[in-house]
């Protein structure tokens, strides 16, 4: 679906804000010749950015847990929120990976 993009997807993970279906927008309507054209970041760049974001959330969660264990902080709520953000981000990334693998396998099954 060449016209759909998820706007501010990383902000969801950064802020924890819940977004509704209005976060899906149509940047430009599809035109007959626009299927092969690319706009913005490539798929690989988008995927790399998402993986880096998940990695940063995991690191922040680990640091928060370590700070709690060593007594540098006593705010259990913030540690749990950071941990849950990292957990949800990782689960989403695993599901995206599974969908990519499924799509790849479907493409490989196609006969030329």
Secondary structure, DSSP 8 states (H G I E B T S, - for coil): -TTEEETTHHHHHHH-----GGGEEESS---TT-SS---SS-HHHHHHHHHHHHHHHHHHHHHHHHHHHHTS---HHHHHHHHHHHHHHHHHHHHHHHHHHHHHHHHHH---
